[in-house]
Amino acid sequence: MTLWNGVLPFYPQPRHAAGFSVPLLIVILVFLALAASFLLILPGIRGHSRWFWLVRVLLSLFIGAEIVAVHFSAEWFVGRVNTNTSYKAFSAARVTARVGLLVGLEGINITLTGTPVHQLNETIDYNEQFTWRLRENYAAEYANALEKGLPNPVLYLAEKFTPSSPCGLYHQYRLAGHYASATLWVAFCFWLLSNVLLSTPAPLYGGLALLTTGAFALFGIFAFASISSVPLCPLRLGSAVLTAQYGAAFWVTLATGILCLFLGGAVVSLHYVRPSALRTLLDQSAEDCSQAKGGSPLILGNPLHKQAALPDLKFITTNL
């Protein structure tokens, strides 16, 4: 048995517990920092508009954070199963474990957690990532996993997504992820534009931008669903078959798209039905509303200025 980078393959090695996506954590922390900054200045807003701005800003931050975060989530297509399966190559040892398959827009995550975790004198807690992003080589990552001697369930699922696999899952989900990612980035750009336009005297265009945000979010959902709707190859792991379904990222993105359509439709409808109510809702003053509707201009009088009274001509007489 030869050494590979100083490690004996196929022998027990120290394992790291399943980790958390670092880019996803950074996105969450950035938007939480923006929300916390707004909450710090919230007491400086007077009156009932304080609660309006609280709902408006937090809702907008949620939409933006969700659109960005789902790019780095592996919860678009998820499958998990408990099974008794072989553990390593060239070994008859079997383990009882929970195997998970998580498909995202940029790749897949395969998890293997023993039940119990400690079996065969080692800790069985794997979380392996294989990506198909641009400038990434999925086949090379799979070859690297073979050299490392990862467990059989991980290698079996990873092999199903290789470009040379007869299942064709690599091209199917890679294409679905690229289309969905592109449309979601367009939705994020329109979300930024809607925040700017809703703060201008022409909120109609902000509502239209919000409608476009929701439309592109739903386009991303439909792109992923239509391409990934082809049935998976049978994924047999020992005595069980792994089945997958749409995950949390898929459903949250769908709900966010519908929410954007509802909010954008409400802004556009109020603009045509009750524009004064819309301007009041967006924290415009009543005077601005009346001037925008073509009302009479506001005349301000100076209370300190006393106008000279005109003489009463009835009591003026002329002596000839």
MITISE-886369 format. One record per residue (C-alpha): residue in one letter; x, y, z. Coordinates in pm, 1 decimal, decimal comma, padded with zeros to 6 digits. Example, Ala and Ser with C-alpha at 12.3 -4.5 7.8 and 13.67 -1.06 7.14 Angstrom:
BEGIN
+-----+----------+----------+----------+
| res |       px |       py |       pz |
+-----+----------+----------+----------+
|   a |  01230,0 | -00450,0 |  00780,0 |
|   s |  01367,0 | -00106,0 |  00714,0 |
+-----+----------+----------+----------+
This chain:
BEGIN
+-----+----------+----------+----------+
| res |       px |       py |       pz |
+-----+----------+----------+----------+
|   m |  00000,0 |  00000,0 |  00000,0 |
|   t |  00153,0 |  00330,7 | -00104,9 |
|   l |  00121,2 |  00663,5 |  00064,2 |
|   w | -00093,2 |  00941,0 | -00085,9 |
|   n |  00022,9 |  01279,3 |  00045,0 |
|   g |  00136,4 |  01110,1 |  00362,8 |
|   v | -00198,8 |  00937,7 |  00420,1 |
|   l | -00271,6 |  00567,2 |  00401,0 |
|   p | -00586,2 |  00536,3 |  00184,9 |
|   f | -00865,2 |  00298,7 |  00285,0 |
|   y | -00758,0 |  00317,9 |  00648,7 |
|   p | -00938,6 |  00509,6 |  00925,4 |
|   q | -00856,6 |  00879,7 |  00908,8 |
|   p | -00961,4 |  01174,3 |  01127,2 |
|   r | -01282,0 |  01320,3 |  00990,3 |
|   h | -01429,8 |  01667,5 |  01021,5 |
|   a | -01793,5 |  01716,8 |  01111,9 |
|   a | -02030,5 |  01837,2 |  00844,0 |
|   g | -01963,8 |  02206,5 |  00793,9 |
|   f | -02159,3 |  02514,9 |  00694,7 |
|   s | -02128,7 |  02696,9 |  00364,5 |
|   v | -01892,9 |  02990,9 |  00419,1 |
|   p | -02032,1 |  03209,7 |  00133,7 |
|   l | -02385,1 |  03151,8 |  00265,4 |
|   l | -02274,1 |  03252,0 |  00615,4 |
|   i | -02112,2 |  03570,6 |  00479,4 |
|   v | -02433,3 |  03668,9 |  00295,3 |
|   i | -02642,2 |  03615,8 |  00607,1 |
|   l | -02402,4 |  03817,7 |  00824,4 |
|   v | -02392,1 |  04107,6 |  00575,5 |
|   f | -02769,9 |  04142,9 |  00560,7 |
|   l | -02801,2 |  04097,7 |  00937,8 |
|   a | -02550,9 |  04381,8 |  00981,5 |
|   l | -02762,1 |  04603,0 |  00752,2 |
|   a | -03075,9 |  04516,3 |  00949,8 |
|   a | -02902,7 |  04587,1 |  01280,6 |
|   s | -02777,9 |  04923,8 |  01151,1 |
|   f | -03131,0 |  05022,8 |  01056,9 |
|   l | -03266,3 |  04916,1 |  01395,4 |
|   l | -03012,3 |  05144,3 |  01562,5 |
|   i | -03146,0 |  05451,2 |  01380,3 |
|   l | -03510,9 |  05345,5 |  01405,5 |
|   p | -03576,7 |  05537,1 |  01734,2 |
|   g | -03489,6 |  05860,6 |  01551,3 |
|   i | -03794,6 |  05823,7 |  01325,9 |
|   r | -04096,9 |  05993,5 |  01480,4 |
|   g | -04463,3 |  05904,7 |  01474,5 |
|   h | -04641,9 |  05612,7 |  01314,9 |
|   s | -04406,7 |  05619,4 |  01015,8 |
|   r | -04152,3 |  05444,0 |  01237,7 |
|   w | -04342,5 |  05114,0 |  01211,0 |
|   f | -04400,3 |  05162,3 |  00839,4 |
|   w | -04027,6 |  05203,5 |  00777,1 |
|   l | -03952,1 |  04904,6 |  01002,0 |
|   v | -04173,5 |  04673,5 |  00795,9 |
|   r | -04061,9 |  04822,5 |  00464,3 |
|   v | -03687,3 |  04796,8 |  00525,6 |
|   l | -03687,0 |  04455,1 |  00692,5 |
|   l | -03911,6 |  04310,1 |  00421,4 |
|   s | -03687,4 |  04450,7 |  00149,8 |
|   l | -03374,4 |  04315,6 |  00320,8 |
|   f | -03534,5 |  03973,3 |  00348,9 |
|   i | -03609,2 |  03966,2 | -00024,1 |
|   g | -03255,8 |  04071,8 | -00117,3 |
|   a | -03091,2 |  03831,1 |  00127,7 |
|   e | -03300,4 |  03539,5 |  00005,7 |
|   i | -03223,7 |  03603,9 | -00362,4 |
|   v | -02848,4 |  03609,4 | -00293,6 |
|   a | -02835,2 |  03332,9 | -00030,2 |
|   v | -03004,4 |  03063,9 | -00238,7 |
|   h | -02715,3 |  03077,5 | -00486,9 |
|   f | -02492,4 |  02921,1 | -00219,7 |
|   s | -02749,0 |  02682,6 | -00073,1 |
|   a | -02748,3 |  02309,8 | -00150,6 |
|   e | -03113,8 |  02271,7 | -00051,0 |
|   w | -03266,8 |  02293,7 | -00399,2 |
|   f | -03313,6 |  01919,8 | -00445,5 |
|   v | -03279,2 |  01701,4 | -00137,8 |
|   g | -03293,1 |  01330,5 | -00063,2 |
|   r | -03210,0 |  01135,4 |  00254,1 |
|   v | -03235,6 |  00770,2 |  00348,5 |
|   n | -03137,1 |  00540,7 |  00635,9 |
|   t | -02965,3 |  00226,1 |  00517,6 |
|   n | -02721,3 | -00054,5 |  00596,9 |
|   t | -02447,5 | -00045,3 |  00337,7 |
|   s | -02086,2 | -00134,9 |  00269,2 |
|   y | -01841,1 |  00119,8 |  00402,7 |
|   k | -01506,6 |  00110,3 |  00218,5 |
|   a | -01364,0 | -00055,5 | -00089,4 |
|   f | -01184,7 | -00389,3 | -00046,3 |
|   s | -01364,0 | -00443,9 |  00284,1 |
|   a | -01668,3 | -00650,7 |  00380,0 |
|   a | -01750,2 | -00421,3 |  00674,4 |
|   r | -02096,7 | -00268,5 |  00672,1 |
|   v | -02231,9 |  00032,0 |  00859,6 |
|   t | -02573,8 |  00161,8 |  00951,7 |
|   a | -02588,0 |  00523,9 |  00840,7 |
|   r | -02801,7 |  00809,7 |  00712,1 |
|   v | -02705,6 |  00912,6 |  00359,6 |
|   g | -02802,3 |  01253,7 |  00221,1 |
|   l | -02791,7 |  01400,9 | -00128,8 |
|   l | -02824,3 |  01778,4 | -00158,2 |
|   v | -02827,0 |  01936,1 | -00504,7 |
|   g | -02766,4 |  02310,1 | -00539,3 |
|   l | -02716,2 |  02552,2 | -00823,9 |
|   e | -02338,0 |  02512,6 | -00817,3 |
|   g | -02291,2 |  02147,0 | -00728,3 |
|   i | -02388,5 |  01870,6 | -00490,9 |
|   n | -02321,9 |  01783,9 | -00128,2 |
|   i | -02317,4 |  01421,7 | -00014,3 |
|   t | -02345,5 |  01349,5 |  00356,2 |
|   l | -02286,6 |  01024,4 |  00540,2 |
|   t | -02361,6 |  01010,5 |  00912,0 |
|   g | -02339,3 |  00689,0 |  01107,7 |
|   t | -02619,8 |  00581,2 |  01339,8 |
|   p | -02450,4 |  00577,8 |  01583,6 |
|   v | -02172,3 |  00808,0 |  01469,4 |
|   h | -01894,0 |  00592,9 |  01617,2 |
|   q | -01865,8 |  00264,7 |  01428,7 |
|   l | -01572,9 |  00047,1 |  01320,5 |
|   n | -01342,9 |  00237,2 |  01558,0 |
|   e | -01387,8 |  00567,9 |  01376,5 |
|   t | -01622,7 |  00863,8 |  01350,9 |
|   i | -01851,4 |  00837,2 |  01049,6 |
|   d | -01950,0 |  01194,9 |  00972,5 |
|   y | -01879,6 |  01298,2 |  00613,6 |
|   n | -01986,4 |  01600,9 |  00412,6 |
|   e | -01827,7 |  01605,0 |  00068,5 |
|   q | -01886,5 |  01873,3 | -00194,6 |
|   f | -01853,4 |  01832,4 | -00571,9 |
|   t | -01902,1 |  02146,7 | -00782,6 |
|   w | -01972,6 |  02222,7 | -01146,9 |
|   r | -01919,5 |  02598,2 | -01135,1 |
|   l | -01741,7 |  02771,2 | -01419,0 |
|   r | -01368,5 |  02700,9 | -01411,0 |
|   e | -01434,5 |  02397,7 | -01187,3 |
|   n | -01368,9 |  02037,9 | -01296,2 |
|   y | -01619,5 |  01792,7 | -01150,9 |
|   a | -01440,0 |  01490,0 | -01297,4 |
|   a | -01111,7 |  01596,6 | -01133,2 |
|   e | -01285,3 |  01635,6 | -00797,1 |
|   y | -01433,9 |  01289,4 | -00832,0 |
|   a | -01093,1 |  01143,2 | -00920,0 |
|   n | -00949,8 |  01314,5 | -00614,1 |
|   a | -01222,0 |  01154,5 | -00400,3 |
|   l | -01128,2 |  00812,7 | -00538,9 |
|   e | -00763,1 |  00866,3 | -00446,1 |
|   k | -00860,0 |  00972,7 | -00093,8 |
|   g | -01057,2 |  00650,9 | -00047,7 |
|   l | -01388,4 |  00804,0 |  00055,9 |
|   p | -01667,7 |  00568,5 |  00168,1 |
|   n | -01857,5 |  00370,4 | -00091,9 |
|   p | -02194,8 |  00552,8 | -00053,0 |
|   v | -02026,6 |  00890,4 | -00116,7 |
|   l | -01838,9 |  00763,7 | -00422,0 |
|   y | -02148,1 |  00586,3 | -00557,0 |
|   l | -02363,0 |  00901,9 | -00550,5 |
|   a | -02080,9 |  01121,5 | -00679,0 |
|   e | -02024,1 |  00883,6 | -00971,6 |
|   k | -02389,6 |  00918,6 | -01077,2 |
|   f | -02327,1 |  01292,5 | -01138,9 |
|   t | -02003,6 |  01259,4 | -01336,2 |
|   p | -02006,0 |  01383,8 | -01700,3 |
|   s | -01939,2 |  01030,0 | -01826,7 |
|   s | -02221,5 |  00867,2 | -01628,9 |
|   p | -02498,1 |  00714,4 | -01844,9 |
|   c | -02756,7 |  00873,0 | -01613,4 |
|   g | -02685,3 |  01217,2 | -01761,4 |
|   l | -02745,8 |  01390,5 | -01427,8 |
|   y | -02438,5 |  01611,3 | -01461,6 |
|   h | -02554,1 |  01789,9 | -01777,9 |
|   q | -02914,0 |  01800,4 | -01656,4 |
|   y | -02853,8 |  01966,1 | -01319,9 |
|   r | -02557,4 |  02176,3 | -01432,6 |
|   l | -02772,4 |  02336,0 | -01702,3 |
|   a | -03061,8 |  02382,9 | -01459,2 |
|   g | -02833,3 |  02548,9 | -01205,4 |
|   h | -02678,4 |  02786,9 | -01458,7 |
|   y | -03014,0 |  02906,3 | -01593,2 |
|   a | -03162,9 |  02948,9 | -01246,3 |
|   s | -02854,8 |  03132,3 | -01117,9 |
|   a | -02852,4 |  03374,8 | -01412,7 |
|   t | -03220,1 |  03467,5 | -01374,9 |
|   l | -03184,6 |  03511,8 | -00998,9 |
|   w | -02895,1 |  03755,1 | -01042,7 |
|   v | -03113,1 |  03956,4 | -01280,7 |
|   a | -03386,5 |  03951,3 | -01014,1 |
|   f | -03134,8 |  04085,1 | -00760,5 |
|   c | -03045,1 |  04376,2 | -00991,0 |
|   f | -03412,4 |  04469,0 | -01027,9 |
|   w | -03454,0 |  04442,4 | -00650,1 |
|   l | -03182,2 |  04705,9 | -00607,2 |
|   l | -03349,8 |  04923,5 | -00870,6 |
|   s | -03690,3 |  04890,7 | -00702,7 |
|   n | -03551,1 |  05017,7 | -00371,1 |
|   v | -03417,8 |  05327,9 | -00544,3 |
|   l | -03733,9 |  05398,3 | -00746,1 |
|   l | -03969,2 |  05350,2 | -00449,3 |
|   s | -03788,1 |  05636,3 | -00275,8 |
|   t | -03853,6 |  05877,8 | -00563,4 |
|   p | -04167,1 |  06084,5 | -00638,5 |
|   a | -04258,0 |  05825,4 | -00906,4 |
|   p | -04329,2 |  05504,5 | -00710,3 |
|   l | -04501,9 |  05347,7 | -01011,5 |
|   y | -04166,0 |  05257,6 | -01161,3 |
|   g | -04057,8 |  05107,1 | -00830,3 |
|   g | -04366,9 |  04885,9 | -00836,9 |
|   l | -04288,6 |  04779,2 | -01192,2 |
|   a | -03929,6 |  04696,6 | -01091,8 |
|   l | -04064,2 |  04489,7 | -00801,3 |
|   l | -04294,8 |  04304,5 | -01039,4 |
|   t | -03995,2 |  04231,9 | -01262,4 |
|   t | -03800,9 |  04106,0 | -00959,3 |
|   g | -04075,7 |  03856,9 | -00881,4 |
|   a | -04104,7 |  03753,9 | -01246,1 |
|   f | -03733,6 |  03671,6 | -01277,2 |
|   a | -03736,3 |  03486,3 | -00943,7 |
|   l | -04018,8 |  03269,2 | -01075,6 |
|   f | -03834,7 |  03227,2 | -01407,0 |
|   g | -03544,0 |  03082,8 | -01206,8 |
|   i | -03779,5 |  02845,1 | -01027,6 |
|   f | -03938,5 |  02731,5 | -01353,9 |
|   a | -03598,4 |  02688,4 | -01520,2 |
|   f | -03473,9 |  02463,0 | -01241,1 |
|   a | -03800,7 |  02270,0 | -01214,3 |
|   s | -03845,0 |  02211,8 | -01587,3 |
|   i | -03492,6 |  02083,9 | -01647,4 |
|   s | -03462,8 |  01882,9 | -01325,1 |
|   s | -03806,9 |  01725,6 | -01357,2 |
|   v | -03661,7 |  01427,8 | -01544,3 |
|   p | -03667,1 |  01126,4 | -01306,7 |
|   l | -03339,6 |  01037,2 | -01138,7 |
|   c | -03164,1 |  00708,9 | -01203,4 |
|   p | -03240,1 |  00455,0 | -00927,9 |
|   l | -03002,7 |  00535,9 | -00642,8 |
|   r | -02969,0 |  00210,5 | -00449,4 |
|   l | -02770,5 |  00227,9 | -00128,6 |
|   g | -02749,5 | -00112,3 |  00031,6 |
|   s | -03097,6 | -00219,7 |  00132,7 |
|   a | -03269,2 |  00111,8 |  00054,5 |
|   v | -03341,2 |  00340,5 | -00240,5 |
|   l | -03275,1 |  00713,7 | -00210,9 |
|   t | -03552,7 |  00939,7 | -00340,7 |
|   a | -03521,4 |  01318,2 | -00371,3 |
|   q | -03764,7 |  01609,4 | -00376,3 |
|   y | -03749,6 |  01988,5 | -00391,3 |
|   g | -03586,8 |  02138,6 | -00085,3 |
|   a | -03617,1 |  02448,6 |  00130,4 |
|   a | -03426,1 |  02681,2 | -00106,2 |
|   f | -03664,4 |  02597,1 | -00390,5 |
|   w | -03980,6 |  02666,7 | -00189,9 |
|   v | -03846,8 |  02981,6 | -00021,4 |
|   t | -03748,7 |  03124,6 | -00360,3 |
|   l | -04095,2 |  03043,6 | -00494,6 |
|   a | -04257,6 |  03220,0 | -00197,4 |
|   t | -04027,4 |  03522,0 | -00241,6 |
|   g | -04119,1 |  03551,9 | -00609,9 |
|   i | -04489,9 |  03543,4 | -00526,5 |
|   l | -04435,5 |  03801,5 | -00250,2 |
|   c | -04259,1 |  04037,6 | -00494,2 |
|   l | -04544,5 |  04000,5 | -00742,8 |
|   f | -04798,4 |  04078,6 | -00470,6 |
|   l | -04612,3 |  04386,0 | -00341,3 |
|   g | -04538,9 |  04517,7 | -00689,4 |
|   g | -04898,9 |  04461,5 | -00798,5 |
|   a | -05024,0 |  04644,8 | -00489,2 |
|   v | -04802,7 |  04948,0 | -00565,4 |
|   v | -04910,5 |  04962,0 | -00930,9 |
|   s | -05281,0 |  04918,8 | -00842,1 |
|   l | -05270,8 |  05193,3 | -00578,3 |
|   h | -05098,6 |  05424,8 | -00824,4 |
|   y | -05395,5 |  05406,0 | -01062,3 |
|   v | -05677,6 |  05366,8 | -00807,8 |
|   r | -05571,9 |  05584,1 | -00512,4 |
|   p | -05247,6 |  05771,8 | -00583,7 |
|   s | -05289,0 |  05993,6 | -00277,6 |
|   a | -05308,6 |  05686,9 | -00052,3 |
|   l | -04997,4 |  05544,5 | -00215,8 |
|   r | -04800,2 |  05864,5 | -00156,8 |
|   t | -04917,7 |  05876,6 |  00203,3 |
|   l | -04819,5 |  05511,7 |  00245,0 |
|   l | -04472,9 |  05584,3 |  00108,9 |
|   d | -04433,5 |  05860,9 |  00366,6 |
|   q | -04510,3 |  06152,8 |  00135,1 |
|   s | -04661,5 |  06464,8 |  00290,8 |
|   a | -05022,7 |  06566,6 |  00229,8 |
|   e | -04911,9 |  06889,3 |  00070,5 |
|   d | -04707,0 |  06701,1 | -00187,5 |
|   c | -05008,0 |  06485,9 | -00265,3 |
|   s | -05236,0 |  06784,0 | -00324,6 |
|   q | -04984,3 |  06954,4 | -00551,5 |
|   a | -04926,5 |  06633,7 | -00747,5 |
|   k | -05302,7 |  06609,3 | -00808,5 |
|   g | -05315,0 |  06962,7 | -00948,2 |
|   g | -05480,1 |  07126,5 | -00646,0 |
|   s | -05457,0 |  07491,4 | -00552,9 |
|   p | -05120,0 |  07604,4 | -00426,3 |
|   l | -05070,4 |  07648,9 | -00053,9 |
|   i | -05068,0 |  08016,6 |  00053,8 |
|   l | -04892,6 |  08091,9 |  00378,9 |
|   g | -04974,9 |  08411,9 |  00569,3 |
|   n | -04754,8 |  08599,4 |  00812,0 |
|   p | -04950,6 |  08650,3 |  01137,2 |
|   l | -04716,8 |  08934,3 |  01242,7 |
|   h | -04801,9 |  09138,9 |  00938,2 |
|   k | -05108,9 |  09363,6 |  00981,1 |
|   q | -05258,1 |  09488,6 |  00664,4 |
|   a | -05377,2 |  09851,1 |  00663,6 |
|   a | -05757,7 |  09872,5 |  00659,1 |
|   l | -05913,0 |  10047,6 |  00366,2 |
|   p | -06111,7 |  10363,1 |  00456,9 |
|   d | -06490,6 |  10334,9 |  00465,9 |
|   l | -06609,3 |  10562,7 |  00184,1 |
|   k | -06964,2 |  10587,9 |  00320,6 |
|   f | -06859,0 |  10824,5 |  00598,9 |
|   i | -06638,6 |  11050,4 |  00390,5 |
|   t | -06803,2 |  11386,9 |  00305,4 |
|   t | -06677,7 |  11684,3 |  00116,6 |
|   n | -06759,4 |  12037,1 |  00224,7 |
|   l | -06785,6 |  12282,0 | -00057,0 |
+-----+----------+----------+----------+
